[in-house]
Amino acid sequence: MLEIKNLAVSYGKNEVLKNVNLTFAAGMIHGVLGINGAGKSTLFNTIYGFKKPNAGSAQFQDRTIQNGDIGFMETSCYFYPLMTGMEYLKLLGIQNQDFDIKKWNELFELPLHEYVENYSTGMKKKLAFIGVIAMDRPILILDEPFNGVDIESNEKLLQLLIRLKSTNKIIIIASHIIESLTRICDRINLLENGIIKTTFEKAEFPILEKELKDSIKLKIDDVLEGLV
Amino acid sequence: MNTIFTFLNFRIKQFFRSIREIGIPLFLILLLVTTGLTFKVLVFLSEVQGIEMGIFSLIVIASIHLARKDTHFLKSLTVSRPLLFLAEYSLLLLPVSVLLLFLGKIEPAIYWQLGMLPIVFFPAGNFKNNKIAPLINLDRIPFKYFEVKLGLRKMFFGIVLLYSVALSCSFFIGTLILFSIFLLMLLPAFFEYFEPKEMIVLEYEKGNFLKNKIFTHLLIFQIALLPHYLLFLFYHFEMWYLGLACFIGLSLGIMFNIVYKYASYRPNVPKMFSNTFQAVFLATLVMPGLVLASIGMIIYFWRKANKNLAYYYA
């Protein structure tokens, strides 16, 4: 279990996360939903250790998170210039002897012997995704994994995540595509202005969708009144 | 260890691929032209003491280490990062160490190889310009000198570090020369972006666009560098001609970067695509006997820039 306790993070005077408390259980897919700037990426960066919190902590199995605990797929991953997809996966999967790159690549059919800089956005996303799998970590954090991915690959990603759930991993996903989240998540945390506003269980997802649609409609109506 | 070997193996491949990317013929030409630079470095290396080499090595590696963009990727690898940095930087510094050993300079070679040691324990990529840049108030610089603003925003930390280290080490005779070479290498980053056509039209209509641009930028850069020249004269007055050479070299560098920018200028294109000519220019500037070629390049691109600007705006 991954526990976030009283987490507070700020950039200068700007408080991005305020007293966030969350629990992520193993064998489940957890969604984190929020508008741009809500604090999703900051939450992930803090859990992973890129950002130091002002207060609070993140603990995995009642101990501090260590380097090999988390596989983190960022919104935009870094790829070295003149690096092939194969080299990228070999480096990330070096500790995982059972990882069969060719077999995994049958899923997305990426040109692994070409330089990653020549890949499209979607292809880079898929490569980064296989990279996270190659690391074989107990916690997977995926920040916007569906961005720029075609319909077929999106479906493959969803199916794959459902299968990964059965390996008892903790899977945490942030996405703007609510339909994808509601399809695979067991629990969705709504992050708003740096606080967890509500946590929705699977049975409550229709309520979440309705609430979101209503609130967006209200905002649009407010702005467009008198304009259109 | 397996991860480190795989990583280094990739880095070596990456180096050879970059040679293949620029093309073997062009690489050979650049190698030939930069032989002059290598020669100058060799002369410099044969004169320096061990501790100076250690400091130089630390500065070179620190500038690479603090600007690393792969820190997030490296965190994904379950490997000791100081060990990985140590292996990578050792490999990077090795050719110069071999060169020093070949010259019989054992102590400087050891200092060169080990000078970078403290930096491997320091978090990499820690001083990102994009984090610092918003904190720097450059509002006082008028917008028409946007190249200066842009360069400072892009490389503020590096420039401040380089500027202060060069000032504090000005009692070494080679400091101003090395500082000038580093600055010449940084200059293209100031002038790589093209301004919107409205900005050019505004200045172009006043006449003497290129001349004014060159004059004002020479003034800005050389005033900023004045403390370096003065300190050089203070410590090494008997070598005044070296200071003058640096002044002329940097002035030529500024002129070239401006004329080259407007020779390649195209409206609606945000920035220059290639830096090859800047590299060739730098090589001609530092290679003995080729200064005339660098002046020739300035004249060639000056004409080309004038024609180019006249085509779009006259």
Chai-1 contact restraints between the chains, C-beta under 6 A:
chainA,res_idxA,chainB,res_idxB,connection_type,confidence,min_distance_angstrom,max_distance_angstrom,comment,restraint_id
A,N67,B,T78,contact,1.0,0.0,6.0,A-B,restraint_1
A,G68,B,T78,contact,1.0,0.0,6.0,A-B,restraint_2
A,Y78,B,D70,contact,1.0,0.0,6.0,A-B,restraint_3
A,Y78,B,H72,contact,1.0,0.0,6.0,A-B,restraint_4
A,Y78,B,F73,contact,1.0,0.0,6.0,A-B,restraint_5
A,L82,B,Q14,contact,1.0,0.0,6.0,A-B,restraint_6
A,L82,B,R17,contact,1.0,0.0,6.0,A-B,restraint_7
A,E87,B,F10,contact,1.0,0.0,6.0,A-B,restraint_8
A,L91,B,T6,contact,1.0,0.0,6.0,A-B,restraint_9
A,I94,B,N2,contact,1.0,0.0,6.0,A-B,restraint_10
A,I94,B,T3,contact,1.0,0.0,6.0,A-B,restraint_11
A,I94,B,T6,contact,1.0,0.0,6.0,A-B,restraint_12
A,Q95,B,T78,contact,1.0,0.0,6.0,A-B,restraint_13
